């Protein structure tokens, strides 16, 4: 369980929502291609709309997709999205990015939400994936946006947004038990849902896993075996005018590398939604989130309190969404491993924001979407994050869209206050990294059996982080905003219903990067800023319902070599799941990952990367 906050990894390397739609979602297991296009999504505009009308590079992973794939964790489920690059680092740690900048230190431009709660960690500017293990069977859908989301989601939603939505408690009445066992991984999970009167419901769950360590990779032998568990609850209740959600989780993990290494986390969230009239709604959400880890003599903790309000109004040709929010965090970082430190050890930070966006129908088939967010944080002044989109829908089966947006990544305490004098000095003038993105895309159904999406992007980056000596190539070293450049590429995916019992999915993406330093500067650690990304990747899957009881899902992915040293070659690998429904209550299955190779590298971090390994496991799922 290497929680590997960015600070620890940096020290060892560098210098040695919106909620889901209120409408009830249909049964996703038997949807046709046309019905899949009408799935309600909220990530693109912070209000419910059919996927076919969302003017963004948006891919949806349904809960049924996740169960069919055999994935047992959120990062493995995200491999289904062709617009994400997923790199396994060790047994429990992953690096995940959209449109580049993937890595432990560089992976700071993807915002991730679970039921409206951000799991992006501002202390080190990344997502610690192993701290978040929702019950896979509770996931309603995952909406993956590649491209900036600053207007609606604020700083750090630079290259993408992942919005995980879990099922309403009303949809999980009854009991569920799941267990899996393989040579390298064991899991167990249980859930029980029950009604609360005539207008409410609640569920409780627990999730446990035991993972063996991976074979030694670029980082050399690391004992990354881990055991963890997560438990929690969700309650939904209310009537036509008012609905309430209260939910929370608690997490614990132990690391086998050093006695006493562990991580703990808990959170609680409350949301109230009120219908003001036939065309207007109001939502208020608050949550508290806390985690701490003690790994290899380094102790860190972060507590977050977040409050936000949102107002939605449809009036004539206008669809308006507006809101405001305030977030405060308090962190602590104590390093007894080496002399790197944050000064002060603990600090409280604040973020304030206000935003508005309007979708205006110029004509029946043409709309303009314009919005802006104003956000102020403790380290930088007010940031202006505008967004302008054009959506042209000549028919219900075709959508063309184009957009120009601005997004920023605001400084973290690592950027500003990391020091090891006289070797490393704090960078008190480090500013926000900036992106201006141009995008265009098509989503449609060229035939009743085919759904297709194609997206193009061209990104301009300024003030990217660099690690530099002082003038004259002398000490101390500082983190500065010394790089600029651009990236561009294409993303495309399609789903085809070949026969009534056979569905194929195929997706591909390309990425080209062109960066340069300002004023002949020298970046001594470019990987920490730019990450290491493949120039291309392809993912595909085949879902075959041989009988009402027997289903086979196969998946394959090809990933190109990473573009920065140390060298990580490209690879092709496959997996899948064979499931047999004994009856409505009992399912037996066998699943596998990385079938084509005993081991292969996916990440090249010299301080952490291990080899991904073939995994085969059997399991059962009981519902009653």
Helices and strands as residue ranges (DSSP letters): H 6-14, G 28-30, H 33-36, E 40-41, E 49-50, G 51-53, E 58-62, H 63-69, H 74-78, E 85-88, E 94-97, E 110-114, E 117-118, E 120-121, E 126-127, G 129-131, G 136-138, E 139-146, H 150-153, E 160-166, G 169-171, E 174-182, E 185-195, E 200-211, E 226-238, E 242-255, E 262-277, E 280-295, E 298-315, E 318-335, E 341-342, E 346-363, E 366-377, E 383-395, E 398-409, H 413-417, E 418-419, E 433-447, E 450-470, E 474-499, E 502-510, E 512-517, H 526-530, E 536-545, E 550-559, E 571-581, E 586-593, E 599-601, E 611-613, E 615-623
